[in-house]
Amino acid sequence: MITIFYFAGLREAAGKAQEQAELAGHTVSELLEWVGHQYPHLSLDAVRVAVNEEYALAEDILQAGDTAALIPPVSGG
């Protein structure tokens, strides 16, 4: 089981700040596919994923107990 955190606009679009999923042993890319199936209205094209507070690559493997943060592009002024 991993914990997925949604930040910024993703939080509002998903309607939740976090959830858990049985994705241990899957890649970060597969995590994004899973999220896309759960929330087809989310735009995930430019989303970065941080696993355990470090940016992850698409091929990185998720482990039980990991936290994955989905971070959309954010602009500031």
Secondary structure, DSSP 8 states (H G I E B T S, - for coil): -EEEEE-THHHHHHT-SEEEE--TTSBHHHHHHHHHHH-TTS--TT-EEEETTEE--TT-B--TT-EEEEE------
